[in-house]
Amino acid sequence: MATRALQTPSTSNPAGDVSPGDGVQAVLWDMDGTIVDTEPYWIEAETQLVKDHGGTWSEGQASALVGQALSFSARLLQEAGVGLTEREIIDHLISRVVEKVRVDVPWRPGARELLEELRSNGIPCAMVTMSERLLATEIAAQLPEGTFEFLVTGDMVEHGKPDPEAYRTAFDRLAEDRPGLSPARVVAVEDSLPGVTSALAAGVVTLAVPHFVPLPKDPARTDWTTLEGRTLEDLNAVVRDTAVRGR
């Protein structure tokens, strides 16, 4: 898949990038596990698909796919005995999850409230997900218009998370209309190891809110247990604290 040339944000936070009064300029949001608790829907679809092809699917195998690119997931499902092409597997899984969210969107605590506060304060947000556009637009449509300036989905990039391409693409697109945008003041909100790895490699401030799979400690990022009750000022503090650690 052809992609445009990407700018590469600095992976450090020089002292001059953020001063004590500076705060967040934009927020990049993962979707599955961060905005919505769709991981059980994915796991149910994966388990049933493997079962339909005569195999078994363990909790450990399911956990290994959390946050990964769908092409990666499809290859592991093939190894588990699913006799379909990568594209057929991806289409099948997405269709099953879309069916579920059309009945019930399982929102993560605090996500909608924080998104609304950011929107009301003029802080631009973008969705950066490895789910494809069909599912991402289904979720985005359940939020107030203007919640996201745009979506970066798994079918828009050549290299999925943990590669930094998706977050670099989102940053570059935001920066086109915002010449002063700094990666040291753009926060990525993630729940998975592939996601935080991608965001850190892209050079943006990284906030982890682990959910389905625990994350190893990493001093390069900030960890919260939940988004519930969190505010714009909390995100401003994350930006400032990350800058202090980078000095």
N, C-alpha and C positions, 0 to 999 in steps of 0.2 A: 504494500500500500504506500503510495507516495505521500510524503508530508513535506510541509514547507520547512525551511531552515529555522532552527530554534535559537533564540538568544539563550545564553547560559548565565543565570543569576549567580552571583558570588556565593560560595558555600560557607563563607565566614560572615561574621557580623562585626565589622570594624567599629571602633568606638564612635567614629564620626557619623555612622549611619543613623543612630537613634540617640536622641538626647532625653533627659529625664521627663520632659513634657510631651514627648511624642507618643503616639498610640497607633492602633491598627489602621491601616489604609484599605485593606480588603481581606476577605475571608474566602478560602477555597474549601469546599465541603465534599468529603466522601459521602456516599449514599448508604449502601448496604451495611448495616451494623452501626451506622453513625446517625443518620437521619431517621432511618426506618429499620426495624428489627426483622429483616427479611431472611436472615440466615436459616431459620427453621424451614422456610418455604423452599430455599435452594436445596437443603439437605434432604427434605422429603422427596423432591423431584429427582435428585441424584440417586437416592436409595431405591426408589421405585423403578427407575430406568435400568439400573444394574440388575435388579431382581427380575425384571422383564426379559433380560438377556441371559438369565441363568446364573448370575453371579451374586456375590454378597458385598456389602458396603459397610465398613466399620465406622465408628465415631472418630477414630484417629484419621482415617482417610478423608472423612468429611472436613475435619478441622484443618487438614493440610491445604484445602482449597479456599479457605476464608481469605478474602482480599486479593486473590490471584486473578490474573487475566483469564477470561473464559476459554481461550485457546489452550492454556495450560491445564485447566480443569478438564476439558474435553479429552486431552491426551491421557490423563490419568484414568478417566472413565473407560477409555478404550482398553487400557492395560487391565482394567477390572473385568473386561469381557464384553463391553458394549460394542456391538458390531455395526456401528454407524460412522459416517464421516464426522470430522470435527464440526463442520457447519451444521450437519443434521443434529448433532448432540446439542450444540449451542441453541439452535432454534427451538428444539424440544424443551430444554430447560427454561428458556426465557418465556415461552408460551405458558408453561405450567405456573411460573411465578406471577406472570401478569394476570392470569386467571384468579390467583389468590388475592392479589392486591386490589383487584376490582371489586372484590367482596369485602375485604377488610385491610386497611392500611395500618400496619403495626408501628406507630410512631415511637421513636425513642424519647424517653423523658427529657424535657427541656429543649429539645431541638427546635421545635416550631416557635417557641417563645423567644429563643435567642435569635433565630432568623428574623422574626418580626421586629425585634428591637434594632437589629442591624439595618433593616430596610427603613425603618422610621427615622433613623439617624443618618441615612444617606451613605452607609458603608456598603460598597458593592460586594456581591457574593456570586460565586460560580460553583457549579457542581462538577466534581472530578471523580468519575466512577468507572469501574471496569464493567459494569452492566452496559448493555447496548441501549441505543436511543429509545427503542420501543418501551422498555421498562422505565428508563429515566424520565421520559416525558410523562408517563403515567403518574409517577410520583410527583413531579414538579407541578402538574396540573391540579393537584390537590392542595397546593399552597397558594397564597394570594399572588395575583399577577405582579410581576416585577421582583419577586423574591430572589430569582437568579437572573443575572445578566445574560448568561449563556450556559450551556452544558458541554463538558468534554466527556465523551463516552468511550467505552472500550473499542467500538468499531470505528472511531475517528483517529486512532493512533496505531502506529506500527508495532511499538513495544509497550506492553502493558506493565502495570505495577508488578514488581518493585522497581522497574526502570523509571527514571525521572521524567520521561517524555510527556506524560499526561499533565503533570504539574507545571513543567516548563511551558507547555502549550498554553495552559490557562494563564500563567503569569504574563507571557508574551502578548496574549490577546488583550488582557486588561491594560498592559503598559502602552499599547498602541494609542490609546486616548488619554493616558495619564503619564506624561513624560517624567514626572517626579516619583513614580512608583518605585519603592525599594523592597527587595525581597526580605530585608530585615524588619519590614512592617506589614508583611502579608502573612497571615496565619492559615495553615492547613489543618483541618480537623479530621482526624482519622481514628479508626478502631483496631486496625490489623497491622501485623508486622510488615507485609508487603507494602501497605499504604504508608506507614511512617518511614519506611526505607526509601520509598519513592520521593516523599516530600522533603526529607532531609537531603537527599542527593540533588534535588532541584534547588536547594539553597534557601527555601522559605522557612519561616518560623513554624515549628511542628508541635501540635497539641494532640496528644493521644488520649482517647477515652475508651479504654479496652472494654470489650463486651463479651463476645462469644469465646475468644481465646485469649488467655493472659499474655502479656508482653514482657520480654526481658527488660531489665532496667537499662536506661540509656540517659546519661546526663546531658546529651545534646538536645533533648526534647523536654516538654512539660507534660506531666500526666495528671489527669483528673479522673475521679471515679464515676462522675456523671456530669451531664450538662444541666441537670435540673437546678434551677435557682441561679445559674450563672448569667452574667450580664456583659455588656460591652466593656465596662470598666475592668472586669476580670480579664478580658482579652487584651486590653491595653496593658495590664500588669504582666501578662505573658510576654508581650513584645518587649517591654522594658527589662524584665528578668532575663530573657534570652540574650539581650544585648549586653547585660552585665556579665553573664557567663562567658560571652564571646570576647570580652576585653582581655 
